[in-house]
């Protein structure tokens, strides 16, 4: 048995009681005020990750020949 299937078996058998206990421990460790800040930070990270993916997809979809010509023309016009 490989490591991945062992991890999946470990987390696959979590019941309602175990999840509640984990949440209580999480609340005790971080406190009621720190959890919303933590979730806000995670949300910002996910948003920036999605924005980065969208920017890369747009960059891939745009034709490269028009992008290469524009900077050369601007440099020639400045000189």
N, C-alpha and C positions, 0 to 999 in steps of 0.2 A: 504494500500500500504506500503510495507516495504521500508527500507532505500536504499537498493541496486537498486531497480527499480526506485526510485526517482532520484538517482544519474545518472543512465543510461539515463533517460528521459532528464535530464538537459544537458548532454553532447551529446546526440543524435541529438539535434536540432541545432548544431553549423553549420553556413554557412561559405562561403568563406570569407566574410567581417569580421565576428567575429574572425576567425582564423588569418587573417592578422593583426587585431588590437591587438590580444594577442601576436603575434610575434613581433610587433613593441614595445609593452610595455616590453617584455622580453629583446629585444635589448637595450632599454633605461636603464633598470635596471642593466644589467650585462655588457654592453659595447661590442664593436666589438672584443676586444682582449681577454676578459674573456670567451666568449662563446666557442671558440675552445678548450681552456684548460678544460672547464667543460665537453665538449663532449669527450675529450681524457680520462678524469678520468672515465667517465661512461663506455667507451669502455674497459678500463683496468679492471674495476669491473666486467663487463659481461664476459670477457675472463677468469678471475680468477674463477668466478662462474662456468663456463663451464668446466674448468680444474678440479675443485674440484668434480664436478658431474662425470666426466670421471674416476677420480681416485677411487671414491667410487664404481662405476660400475665394474672397473677392480678388486678391492679388493673383491667384492662380487662374481665375476666369478671365481677367483682363488680358487683351493681346499685348505681347511684349514689344512688338515693333513700334507701336505708338509711344510707349513709355521711353524707349531708348532714344527716339528722335527729339522729344521735347527738351530734355536737359541740354543737348548739344546746341539746339537753336537758341536757347536762352544764353548760353555761354558765348555764342558767336555774336549775339545782339549786344551784349555788354561790352565786348571788345571793340 
